[in-house]
Amino acid sequence: MDNKQEYLAYLQATFRDYFADIGQTATERAQAKSYINGLMVAGKIFGVTSDELQQVLSREQSHRVSDSSKLAIQGQDLLEVPTYIRFPKQPGSQL
């Protein structure tokens, strides 16, 4: 695995941790966000484009949304749940 792929994997794991840890204080959340911003700027060293950064972020956000929506719709009549929640848009898919 080259440095760029290792960097993207680490960034993805950092995003995952950031989105998963809901018990953080406001200060801890701000520090984590600042750390991620620094990581994203450091991506220039490895030749990462802004599109690649956006793809990593979008993937982690979509996992977060789909996981939370699955929890929210358990035990409900599926016809009462909006379609965009039941079937969230997958990254890279067309409307």
Secondary structure, 3 states (H helix, E strand, C coil): CCHHHHHHHHHHHHHHHHHHCCCCCHHHHHHHHHHHHHHHHHHHHHCCCHHHHHHHHHHHHHHHHHHHHHHHHCCCCHHHCCHHHHCCCCCCCCC
